[in-house]
C-alpha cells in the first residue's frame, strides 16, 4: 500500500527539492566551466612559457645567470605570470630561470620525495606561498634535468571559492524563499481542498445547506459552484421524493381504506358480500397498478431490459390501450377520433414498453377529456410520430415545465409517476415526448426510424 502524503508536504518537498536540485546543477555547471576555463588558459600559458624557456636555454647554453633575463609571459586575460626553474632528475632544486626562488624551492620539495616529473602536463600544487599550476619537460640543454614551469593560480582559485560562497548563500536564500513560497502556495491549495472536503462530508451526512465560499482560483470557484448546484438539485430531489411519498401514501391509503371497509362490512354482515367483493377487487387492481408503476419506473431508471425489442405496429398497441380503458371511456361517454396511416407503423420496441408508454398517455387523456380524444399515428421519412390529444382543460402554465418530472403531481393528478414513466420510455428509445395546451392537452411522441434503445446501441 502506497504511503499517503498531505498535499502541503508534497508541494513543500517537491518545490524545495526542485529548487535545490536546479541551483546545485547550476553551481556544479559553473564550477566545471570555470575550472575547465582556468585549466585551458593556464595549460596554454604553461606550454608557451615552457617553449620560450627552452629556446632561451639553448640560446644561453644553459647559463643560469643569462637565463634569469627570461620573460615570464603574463596571461593577458587572467593576468597570471609564468615562471620557470630547473630541477634534477630526483626533483632537487637546482636554480630559478624566472620567478621567486623561495617558491621554486617549495615546489621542488614537493617533487624531491616523489620524483614524478616525467610526463607531467598539468597539476595544481598547494604550498605555504599559495597554489600553483605546474608542468615539466626534459631540460633541452642538459640530460637528467627537468624544466619546471609554473603559474600562480592562488587568486584564481580564491575567486572561484568566493563565487562558490556567494552561490552557496544564494542557494540557501533560494531554499528559504522556496520554503516560504511553497508553504504559502501549498496552504492556498490545501485550505480550499479541505473546505470543499468538509462541505462534501456535510452533504454526505445529509446536511444540504448551501455554502458561500470565495476562492481566488477559478477552478476551486467552479467546483464550489458545482457543489452548490448539486446541493440545490439534491434538495429539490429530496423535496420531490418527500412529496412523492406523501402522494403515494395518500393514494395507497384510499384503496386500502376502501378494501378494509368492505372487508369489515362482510365480516359484520352490513354489506352484501358480492358487492363488497367487487369493490375489493377493483381497489386491489388500482393498488396493484400503482405498485407496478413504481417498480417499473425504478427498473427504467436502472436501464434494465425486459425482453427483446421487435418491430411492433403502433396502431395495434394504441388500439389495445384504448380497449383497456373501455370501462372508464363508457362511464364518461367519451368518443375517439383516429388518424392512422393505412399501412403498418412499425417501430422496434419492447411491447411492454410501448403499452406502458401509450397506456399512461391514454389514461391521462381519459382522466381529463370532456367528450373526445384524438389519436394520430404516422410514419414520415425519418421519424414515427404518435399524438394523443383530449378536449379537456389543458395543462396549467405553471405545471407545463414540470409535467414529466418524477414525483410531480399537478392539480387533480394521481401519484405523479405516469407521465414520468412515459417520458422515461421515450428517452430510452432515443425519442422525444412533448406536451402543450391546444384546445385541451396534446402529447406528441417522436421516434427516430431505427427506434434502437439507447442502452443497446
Number of C-alpha atoms within 10 A of each C-alpha: 3 4 4 7 9 10 15 19 15 14 20 22 16 13 20 22 15 14 18 17 13 13 19 15 12 14 17 13 12 16 16 12 12 15 15 12 12 16 17 13 15 24 20 13 23 29 18 16 25 24 14 16 26 21 14 21 22 16 13 14 14 16 14 17 12 14 22 16 11 18 18 24 16 15 16 9 7 13 11 20 20 25 26 30 28 25 27 21 18 17 22 20 20 16 17 23 28 22 20 12 14 11 19 24 18 16 26 22 16 16 18 18 11 10 15 14 22 12 10 12 14 18 14 16 16 16 13 8 12 13 20 20 21 23 23 25 20 20 21 18 18 12 10 12 20 24 24 28 30 33 25 23 22 17 13 17 17 12 12 16 13 12 15 16 12 12 17 15 12 13 20 14 12 16 19 13 14 21 19 14 15 21 19 14 16 19 17 15 16 17 14 19 14 11 13 18 12 12 20 16 12 13 17 10 9 12 13 19 13 17 13 8 13 11 13 9 11 9 10 17 15 12 12 22 17 12 18 19 13 15 20 15 13 15 17 12 14 13 13 17 15 13 17 19 15 14 19 20 12 14 16 19 13 14 19 17 12 17 20 13 16 22 18 14 15 17 11 9 10 11 16 11 15 10 11 20 16 12 18 20 12 15 19 16 13 16 18 13 12 19 14 12 18 16 12 16 20 13 13 16 13 9 16 11 14 12 11 10 18 14 15 17 17 25 23 13 19 22 13 15 21 18 11 14 14 15 11 13 21 10 8 14 12 15 14 14 11 13 14 16 12 9 10 15 20 19 23 19 22 19 20 12 23 22 17 19 24 25 21 20 24 22 18 20 24 25 17 19 21 17 15 17 24 16 21 17 22 20 20 11 7 10 17 21 21 23 20 22 29 27 20 21 14 20 19 14 10 9 13 15 10 14 21 22 17 21 26 22 22 16 8 8 14 18 24 20 24 27 23 20 26 23 22 22 26 21 15 19 22 16 22 17 20 14 19 16 18 14 12 18 22 23 19 18 21 19 21 18 17 16 22 19 20 12 11 10 6
